[in-house]
Amino acid sequence: MFGQTNTGIIEDEAAIRRIHELAPAVNGALFQIKKQAESGRTDRCEASAKCLKEAIKSAKLPKDYTDEATGAVDAIMLHAFMKATSIASRAAIEAAMEDESERRAMKIKEAREKLAGAIRYKAPEEFRRKCERMLETALYSGGIKAKGPTRAKPGDMLMEDVAGAELAQA
C-alpha cells in the first residue's frame, strides 16, 4: 500500500470537469454544422467539422467521449453530403428539362463530387443507386427538342405558307 495514490480518480474527475466545460461549445458547434448541412453547404461543413474534431482531440478528453463526438460529426457530414447530392441531382434534371446542356453537365459533375463525399462518410448503397439513376435520367434527358422549325417538322412555317398560298390563289 505504500506509494500508491488515487491519481486515477483525480484524472477521471479532471476529465469529467473538462467534458462539462467543453460540452456547451461542442454542442453549439454541432448545431451550427447541422444548420449548414441542412442547406447543403458541404465546404463550410467540412471546414467546421475539421476544426471541431481537432479541438476535441487536442482537449485530451476521454476516448469514449471523443469517439461519440466524432461519430456525431460524421453523421452530420453524411447528412450534408446526401442533401447536397440530392439538391445537385434535382438541379441537373431541371436543367435537362429546360434544355440547358451546360448547366446540366455542371450539375451532374457537382452531384457526382457530392456523391463521392457521401460514400466517403459511408452512405447506404441504396442511396448511391438512387443517385446514379437520377444522374442517368438527367444525362439522357433534354437535347432532343429543336429550338426552331426543322425539315421534318416545319411547324408554323408550314401553316403560314399554306395560308399565303390560299391568299395568292384568291
C-alpha positions in Angstrom: 0.0 0.0 0.0 2.9 2.3 0.4 3.5 4.6 -2.5 0.0 4.2 -4.1 -2.1 7.3 -4.8 -5.5 7.9 -6.1 -4.3 9.6 -9.3 -6.7 7.5 -11.4 -9.7 9.1 -9.5 -8.2 12.5 -9.8 -7.6 12.1 -13.5 -11.2 10.9 -14.0 -12.5 13.9 -12.1 -10.4 16.3 -14.3 -11.6 14.6 -17.4 -15.3 14.9 -16.3 -14.7 18.6 -15.5 -13.2 19.2 -19.0 -16.2 17.4 -20.6 -18.6 19.6 -18.7 -16.6 22.7 -19.6 -16.4 21.9 -23.3 -19.8 20.2 -23.8 -21.7 23.5 -24.4 -19.1 24.6 -27.0 -19.2 21.2 -28.7 -23.0 21.1 -28.8 -23.1 24.7 -30.2 -20.6 23.8 -32.9 -22.6 20.6 -33.8 -25.7 22.8 -34.0 -24.0 25.2 -36.4 -22.7 22.3 -38.6 -26.2 20.8 -38.6 -27.7 24.1 -39.9 -25.1 24.3 -42.6 -25.8 20.7 -43.5 -29.5 21.4 -44.0 -28.7 23.9 -46.7 -26.2 21.5 -48.4 -23.1 23.7 -47.8 -20.6 20.9 -47.7 -17.5 23.0 -48.0 -18.4 25.0 -44.8 -19.5 21.9 -43.0 -16.2 20.2 -43.8 -14.2 23.1 -42.5 -16.2 23.4 -39.3 -16.1 19.6 -38.7 -12.4 19.5 -39.2 -11.9 22.3 -36.7 -14.2 20.7 -34.2 -12.5 17.3 -34.5 -9.1 18.9 -33.9 -10.4 20.8 -30.9 -11.9 17.7 -29.4 -8.7 15.7 -29.9 -6.5 18.4 -28.5 -8.6 18.8 -25.3 -7.4 15.4 -24.1 -10.9 14.2 -23.4 -11.7 10.6 -22.6 -11.7 8.3 -25.7 -15.4 7.3 -25.4 -16.5 11.0 -25.4 -14.1 11.8 -28.3 -15.5 8.8 -30.3 -19.1 9.8 -29.6 -18.5 13.4 -30.7 -16.6 12.3 -33.8 -19.4 9.9 -34.6 -21.9 12.8 -34.3 -19.8 15.0 -36.6 -19.5 12.2 -39.2 -23.3 11.6 -39.1 -23.9 15.2 -39.7 -21.4 15.3 -42.6 -23.1 12.2 -44.1 -26.4 14.1 -44.0 -24.8 17.2 -45.5 -23.3 15.3 -48.4 -26.6 13.3 -49.0 -28.6 16.6 -49.0 -26.1 18.3 -51.4 -26.1 15.3 -53.7 -29.9 15.4 -53.8 -30.1 19.1 -54.5 -27.5 18.9 -57.3 -29.2 15.9 -58.9 -32.6 17.6 -58.9 -31.0 20.7 -60.4 -29.4 18.6 -63.1 -32.8 17.1 -64.0 -34.4 20.5 -64.1 -31.6 21.8 -66.3 -32.1 18.9 -68.6 -35.8 19.5 -68.9 -35.1 23.2 -69.7 -32.7 22.0 -72.3 -29.7 23.8 -70.8 -26.9 21.3 -71.6 -24.0 23.3 -70.0 -25.8 23.8 -66.7 -26.9 20.1 -66.8 -23.3 19.0 -67.2 -22.1 21.3 -64.4 -24.8 20.0 -62.0 -24.1 16.4 -62.9 -20.4 16.9 -62.2 -21.3 18.6 -58.9 -23.7 15.8 -57.9 -21.0 13.1 -58.6 -18.5 15.0 -56.4 -21.0 15.3 -53.6 -21.9 11.6 -54.0 -18.3 10.7 -53.6 -18.2 12.6 -50.4 -21.3 10.8 -49.2 -19.7 7.5 -50.0 -16.6 8.6 -48.1 -18.9 9.1 -45.0 -20.4 5.6 -45.6 -23.6 6.4 -47.3 -26.0 3.5 -47.8 -25.7 1.5 -51.0 -29.4 2.2 -51.8 -28.7 6.0 -51.7 -25.8 5.5 -54.2 -28.0 3.5 -56.6 -30.8 6.1 -56.5 -28.4 8.9 -57.1 -26.9 7.1 -60.1 -30.3 6.6 -61.5 -31.2 10.3 -61.1 -27.9 11.3 -62.8 -28.6 8.9 -65.7 -32.0 10.4 -66.1 -30.5 13.9 -66.2 -27.8 12.7 -68.6 -30.3 11.2 -71.1 -32.9 13.9 -70.8 -33.0 17.1 -72.8 -31.3 18.0 -76.0 -33.9 16.3 -78.2 -36.3 19.2 -79.0 -35.2 21.5 -81.7 -35.3 25.2 -80.9 -37.0 26.2 -84.1 -38.7 24.6 -87.1 -36.9 21.7 -88.7 -37.1 20.0 -92.0 -39.2 17.2 -90.6 -41.4 19.5 -88.6 -41.6 22.9 -90.2 -44.3 23.9 -87.6 -45.8 27.3 -88.0 -43.9 28.0 -91.2 -45.9 25.4 -93.0 -49.2 26.9 -91.9 -48.1 30.4 -93.0 -47.1 29.0 -96.4 -50.4 27.3 -96.8 -52.3 30.4 -95.7 -50.2 32.5 -98.1 -50.8 30.2 -101.0 -54.5 30.3 -100.4 -54.5 34.0 -100.4 -52.4 34.1 -103.6 -54.9 31.9 -105.3 -57.9 34.0 -104.3 
